[in-house]
Amino acid sequence: MQIHLSQHGPAVHRHRTQILHPETLHSSRAFVQRKAFSGGDSSSSVAGRRVQQAAAAASSAAIDDEDLMQFPDRWKWYEAKFSADDMPDWNPGRFISSTQQAPHWKLVTFEAEISRQRVPLRNAYKAAGQMAVVRVNGGEARHLHVASPPHPESLNTEALFLCKGDIFAGETKTQKEPTSVMAEVQVLVNSKEAPEVYNMGPDDLISVGPFQGTGLDLRSGGVLAAFR
């Protein structure tokens, strides 16, 4: 069986005849039937494949352990913080000595933590005139007058160096325990105001809290007027 097809081109006016072989015609019909049965490239099937691809991509991203953006509060990794900002406000001290200065008054000397890696600047002893806060054997917090001057920054040289995260040549950067720097503090104690501190000895446990107050304002006051 032979079928004659007529085709008129736009520029060719003569009649052309194309002869299709029966096997070719049969295969063409089969292809059209298979395409119709499978739905072809309809918009619904294309949309379905796209939804499947998006779901697969989302599931693969959800289990991607190497994607650092998935960690909650990741911005806190780069947040600038003051040194020792998360350290406790109270640190253990050590009793050294006490001397009688006047009736009911003693000068008590003890060691306190001053490392900038353990004591934040807001809690440190920075200016003369600040009050020390002390507890003896877990008792009541006592506010005491400090008789010794603020400690020089030279005692904190190593601690301040380590606060920057710097390392020495040939050293591997690893997690280290905060550096401890102990220094002496002297306080005047009245036997009626703080009896447990007044009677404190070597066997008592002492805790030192944040130093209170801003201290004496020697810059704007009249104390330095004679030296201007």
Buried (B, 14 or more C-beta within 10 A) or exposed (E): EEEEEEEEEEEEEEEEEEEEEEEEEEEEEEEEEEEEEEEEEEEEEEEEEEEEEEEEEEEEEEEEEEEEEEEEEEEEEEEEEEBBEEBEEBBEBBBEEBEEEEEEEBBBBBBBBBBBBBBBEEBBBBBEEBBBBBBBEEBEEBBBBBBBEBBEEEBBEEBBBBBEEEEEEEEEEEEEEBBEBBBBBBBBBBEEBBBBBBEBEEEBBBBBBBBEEEBEEEEEEEEEEEEE
